[in-house]
């Protein structure tokens, strides 16, 4: 393994994050797939059974 500075790693990860965000923003099928995954993940489900659910 090559030794890399923290600054180089942060720059590389920031660039990777920016590319990923731009890619998701401009790719509608990928955005739809991520949204569907979030909806089925549990925290955004519509059929909640918690005691505080008012049914509105």
C-alpha positions as CSV (number, residue, x, y, z in Angstrom):
1,X,0.0,0.0,0.0
2,X,1.1,3.5,-0.8
3,X,1.2,6.1,2.0
4,X,-1.0,9.0,1.1
5,X,-1.5,12.2,3.0
6,X,-4.8,13.0,4.7
7,X,-5.2,16.0,2.4
8,X,-4.9,13.9,-0.8
9,X,-7.4,11.4,0.6
10,X,-9.9,14.2,1.5
11,X,-9.6,15.8,-1.9
12,X,-10.1,12.5,-3.7
13,X,-13.2,11.6,-1.6
14,X,-14.6,15.1,-2.1
15,X,-14.2,14.8,-5.9
16,X,-15.8,11.3,-5.8
17,X,-18.7,12.7,-3.7
18,X,-19.3,15.5,-6.2
19,X,-19.2,13.2,-9.2
20,X,-21.7,10.9,-7.4
21,X,-24.1,13.7,-6.5
22,X,-24.0,15.1,-10.0
23,X,-24.5,11.6,-11.5
24,X,-27.5,10.9,-9.3
25,X,-29.0,14.4,-9.9
26,X,-28.8,14.0,-13.7
27,X,-29.8,10.3,-14.0
28,X,-33.5,10.0,-13.4
29,X,-33.7,6.2,-13.4
30,X,-31.0,6.0,-10.7
31,X,-32.9,8.7,-8.7
32,X,-36.1,6.8,-9.0
33,X,-34.4,3.5,-7.9
34,X,-32.9,5.2,-4.9
35,X,-36.3,6.8,-4.0
36,X,-38.1,3.4,-4.3
37,X,-35.4,1.8,-2.1
38,X,-35.9,4.5,0.6
39,X,-39.6,4.0,0.5
40,X,-39.3,0.3,1.0
41,X,-36.6,0.7,3.6
42,X,-38.9,1.3,6.5
43,X,-38.4,4.8,7.6
44,X,-40.6,6.3,4.9
45,X,-43.3,3.6,4.7
46,X,-46.9,4.8,4.4
47,X,-48.4,2.0,6.4
48,X,-47.1,2.8,9.8
49,X,-48.3,0.9,12.9
50,X,-46.8,3.2,15.5
51,X,-49.0,4.4,18.4
52,X,-48.5,8.0,17.3
53,X,-49.9,7.4,13.8
54,X,-53.0,9.5,13.3
55,X,-54.0,8.0,9.9
56,X,-54.1,11.3,8.2
